[in-house]
Structure formats: C-alpha cells, structure tokens
Amino acid sequence: MLTMFIGLAVITGATGLSSLTKAGFDQHKAKKLNENADERLEAAAERLDTLRRQCGDCLEALGKEKLFVLEHSIRDFLDVFTQIKNVDFKESEELLELKKLHIDKKEFEELAQLEHFGSSLFAGGITGIAGGTLTAFGAYSAAATFATASTGTAISTLSGAAASNATLAFFGGGSLASGGLGVAGGTAVLGGLVAGPALMVMGLITGAKAGKNLETARINAAQATETCEQLETGAVQCIAIRRRTMMFYSLLARLDAIFLPLIHGMQTVIATEGTDYSKYSVQSKKLIASAASVAVSVKAVLDTPLLSESGELTESSEAISTNTAERIKQLEA
C-alpha cells in the first residue's frame, strides 16, 4: 500500500512539474510574442511618422512656392496684361495653335482673385504664416474655397481650415506613438487609414496590459499584424502624396522660369508698340498670347487640389500633372 501511495505521489509530482514547466514555457512564449508585436508596431509607426512629416514639409514647401509665384510672376503679369486693350486671341490665323488653349476673360478674373488672396497672405511676411496654413495652401485649391476672403481674414480662414482638417492635422501632429494626432484621432486621415482605432492596439499590447496568457498574446500578435498593415497603407499613401507634391512643385517652378522672360517681353512690347493689341505685330501678338497661355497653365497648377477631404490623391491632380508636363515640353521645345 505504501508503495502505491509513493507511486501516486511521484506521478502527481511529475504531472505538476510538467504543468509548471509548460506554464513557464507558455509564459515565455507569450512574452516573446508581445515583445515582437511591440517591436513591429513601433517600427511601423516610426516609418509612418517619418513619411508623414516629409509629406507635411513638401506640402508646406509647395504652399510657399504657390505664394511666391502669385506674389511675383502672377502679379507682374496682371499688372502688364491689364494695360493692354482690344485683346482677341481668336482673330488671327497665325495664332491658330493658341486658339486651342481656350484663354478667356473668366480665367484672368479668377487669376486676379487668386492673386489678391495670395497677396493678403503674403502681406504679413511669409515667415509669419503658420506652417499649417502653408500646408493647406499646398494641398488644396485656394480659388474655390478661399480666394474670396478679404485682406485680413484670409490667413485666419485658411488657418481654420488647416486646424479642422483631419488630414492636415495628421501631417502636422505629434508622434503617433504618443497619440499626438489632434483632430485626426478616430478620423479617416489618408484614404482608408483611420488613425485612432488603428493605433489604439499599440497601448493594448505594451506594458502590463499585454498579459502573460499565451492565447491573449497570440490575439495581440494578430492585432499587431493587422495594425502594421494599416500603418503601411498610410506609409504608401504618404509616399504617393509626397511624390505628387514634388511633381507639382517642379512643374510650378519650371512654368515660372518660362513665364518670367515672357512677362519682361510684354513690358518691352508695351514700351515699343503701345497698349493696343490690335496694332501689334504678329510676333508681339504671339508673345502676349504665349504669356497668357502660361498664366493659364500656372493657374491650373495653383487651382488644382492635390488631396480630397478624405486624404486621397485627386484624379484632377494626376491629369493636371500629365497635361502640364506635356505643355512645358512644347514651350521648352
């Protein structure tokens, strides 16, 4: 009988030891799973942090370039062009190619409104304009939403848009890991990326909340994988936005380089041939029409939003990029 009790004790002890060993192994595995999930989330968040800041910087740079072109080239063009009388680009067969550009009075009225808005922003000095304001100006069409703002209210109007827009807040907020999302928290900021819910899981996996249960750790690991995929979607979108923004900046700078000599040429035409377009030589008419066509191309770049309200790249910006690039090739040929 004693031998049987000893045998049972040994078996029970072995079973208990085996259970303890398995529990320890499960706990160790759970810890590793949680650590791995944490590391993957931190890496994904850091990557998105870097890319979104680069996006914000690029959009801000585009906003500055837009303001610079409005305040200098567009203003100079309008100052000269408005002096010229009897302008009619449809009257001459020599200007057949330019007829296709559909240059009309409305284009220049809208351009004047846009220039007025740019001047109201520029009046206080570009260094005094909040970064979010410039980012908004870079990302969206100013003419449709802001060009009617009067001097003194334009900056506050655009600043308000920047502060209330989830995508712009996303570009300008603090670290994702620390929850610095501003208005973007819980809101779609880049197409399908919803920042708040996507990042909440980070807090569930780290620290004491992680837990030692293996099944819980596996669930956390799966959630981490899903969140990393969402963050990568945002990162890819940031790369696309940055690329489109840099393209717009390049197009605008190249157009401006073509525009300036034409504006100086217009000034020379007025000085030598007066202000009556109908009396200009064919060559001078071509120069005026070319300058006007470049002004329209510049306006198209200025007036085309890069992003939708949900933070997706617009189809119109892709079309304008392609068309403007082709137009520049023709002008530079």
Secondary structure, DSSP 8 states (H G I E B T S, - for coil): -HHHHHHHHHHHHHHHHHHHHHHHHHHHHHHHHHHHHHHHHHHHHHHHHHHHHHHHHHHHHHHHHHHHHIIIIIHHHHHHHTT-BS--TTS-GGGHHHHTT---HHHHHHHHHHHHHHHHHHTT-GGGS-HHHHHHHHHS-HHHHHTT--TTTHHHHHHHHHHH-HHHHHHHSS-TTTT--GGGTTSEEETTEEHHHHHHHHHHHSGGGG-S-HHHHHHHHHHHHHHHHHHHHHHHHHHHHHHHHHHHHHHHHHHHHHHHHHHHHHHHHHHHH-SBGGGS-HHHHHHHHHHHHHHHHHHHHHTS-SB-TTS-B-HHHHHHHHHHHHHHHHHH-
